[in-house]
Amino acid sequence: MKHLIRQTKVIATIGPASEDEATLTALFEEGVDVCRLNMAHAGHDWVRTITRRIHEVGKRVGREPAVMMDVKGPEIRTGFRKEKIQLEEGQRVDLVHKLQDFQGSHDSLPIVVNYEKLHEHLEPGNLVLLDSGLIRLKVLEIEKGQVRCKVTEAGELGSRRHINCQERRST
């Protein structure tokens, strides 16, 4: 009978809670093949240290773990704010690339975003999630590169928060 070679790999994300030698040893003994490092918040020194530790522990337990580096891709974020602002349900906001481009009225609050072409990817009815979904906006209209929205889920908005866009799904 032929020996079956396992082609599936077990991947574990390594971070502050799992980077010590005892935890790495336990992970390898349980069958982890690949150690994933999230590079979004990792510094060079940490990567060098943890990569060396992974290989040393792997060698000690008779494993040769691979290291996978998950690099940070492009992100759409709100701009820098000196102070947090409270967005209230029903409030009007305009998503703009540059504050000087804001052409809204006094009843609309400008929110700067780092992606100049955001307006090209949205249409009225779409949802825009700020701060990983803690704040929800509904697109009302798009005019001259500005995205006018209504706050549907209130919350406090700080500096450089994530923006995710969801298309409206018809039922």
C-alpha positions in Angstrom: 0.0 0.0 0.0 1.3 3.4 -0.9 2.0 5.9 1.9 -0.3 8.9 1.8 1.4 12.2 1.9 -0.6 14.9 3.7 -1.0 17.8 1.4 -3.1 19.9 3.7 -1.1 22.4 5.9 -2.1 23.6 9.3 -1.5 27.3 9.7 -1.3 29.1 13.1 -1.1 32.9 13.5 1.7 33.8 15.8 1.5 36.9 18.0 1.9 38.1 21.5 -0.3 35.3 23.0 1.5 32.5 21.1 5.1 33.6 20.5 6.7 32.0 23.6 8.7 28.8 23.2 6.3 26.6 25.3 3.3 27.6 23.1 5.3 27.2 19.9 6.4 23.7 21.0 2.8 22.8 21.8 1.6 24.1 18.4 4.2 22.1 16.5 3.5 18.9 18.5 -0.2 19.3 17.6 0.7 19.4 13.9 1.2 23.1 12.9 3.1 23.3 9.6 3.1 27.0 8.9 3.5 30.0 11.2 1.7 33.1 9.9 3.0 36.5 11.0 0.7 39.5 10.6 3.0 42.2 9.3 0.5 45.0 9.7 1.8 45.7 13.2 5.1 43.9 13.2 8.5 45.6 13.5 11.7 44.3 12.0 13.2 43.3 15.3 10.1 41.3 16.3 10.1 39.5 12.9 13.8 38.6 13.2 13.4 37.4 16.8 10.2 35.3 16.2 11.4 33.8 13.0 14.6 32.6 14.7 12.6 31.3 17.6 10.2 29.4 15.3 13.0 27.7 13.5 14.9 26.9 16.7 11.8 25.4 18.4 10.8 23.5 15.2 14.3 22.0 15.0 14.1 20.9 18.7 10.8 19.1 18.1 11.8 17.6 14.8 9.7 19.9 12.6 10.6 22.3 9.8 7.8 24.9 10.0 7.4 27.4 7.2 6.9 31.0 8.0 4.2 32.9 6.1 4.3 36.7 6.2 0.9 38.3 5.8 1.7 41.7 4.4 -0.6 44.7 4.9 -2.4 45.7 1.7 -3.9 49.1 0.8 -6.5 50.4 3.2 -9.1 53.1 2.9 -9.1 55.2 6.0 -10.5 58.4 7.4 -8.1 61.3 7.7 -6.2 62.6 10.7 -8.4 64.3 13.4 -7.1 66.1 16.4 -10.1 65.1 18.5 -12.8 62.4 18.2 -16.2 63.5 17.0 -19.6 62.0 17.8 -21.7 61.1 14.8 -25.4 60.9 15.5 -28.0 58.8 13.8 -29.6 60.8 10.9 -26.7 63.2 10.7 -25.4 64.1 7.2 -21.8 63.7 6.4 -19.7 64.2 3.2 -16.8 61.9 2.4 -14.2 64.0 0.6 -10.6 63.4 -0.4 -9.4 66.9 0.6 -11.0 69.2 3.1 -10.6 72.2 0.7 -12.7 70.3 -1.8 -15.7 70.2 0.5 -18.7 71.9 -1.1 -21.4 70.8 1.3 -23.8 72.9 3.3 -23.8 73.9 7.0 -25.9 70.8 7.8 -23.3 68.4 6.5 -20.0 67.4 8.2 -17.0 66.7 6.0 -15.0 63.6 6.7 -11.7 63.3 4.9 -10.7 60.0 3.3 -7.4 58.9 2.0 -8.7 57.4 -1.3 -9.3 60.0 -4.0 -11.6 57.8 -6.1 -13.9 56.5 -3.4 -16.8 58.2 -5.1 -16.3 56.1 -8.3 -17.0 52.8 -6.4 -20.2 53.9 -4.6 -23.7 54.7 -5.6 -26.8 55.8 -3.7 -28.1 53.0 -1.3 -24.6 51.5 -0.7 -23.4 51.1 2.9 -20.2 52.6 4.2 -18.8 51.2 7.4 -16.4 53.3 9.5 -14.2 52.1 12.3 -14.6 48.4 11.4 -18.4 48.7 11.2 -19.0 50.5 14.5 -20.4 53.4 12.6 -22.7 52.9 9.5 -23.4 55.3 6.8 -25.9 55.1 3.9 -24.9 56.8 0.6 -27.5 59.4 -0.4 -25.9 61.0 -3.4 -22.6 61.5 -5.2 -21.7 64.9 -6.5 -18.4 66.4 -7.7 -16.3 63.7 -6.1 -18.1 64.0 -2.8 -20.1 61.1 -1.2 -23.0 62.5 0.8 -24.2 60.0 3.4 -26.6 59.7 6.3 -25.5 58.2 9.6 -27.6 55.1 10.3 -25.5 53.7 13.2 -24.1 56.4 15.5 -20.7 56.3 17.1 -17.5 58.2 18.0 -15.1 58.7 15.1 -11.4 59.0 15.8 -8.4 59.5 13.6 -7.3 57.2 10.7 -10.2 54.7 11.1 -10.9 51.9 8.6 -13.5 52.4 5.9 -15.2 49.4 4.3 -17.8 49.7 1.6 -20.7 47.2 1.0 -22.9 47.2 -2.0 -26.7 47.1 -1.4 -28.0 43.7 -2.1 -31.4 43.4 -3.8 -33.7 40.7 -2.4 
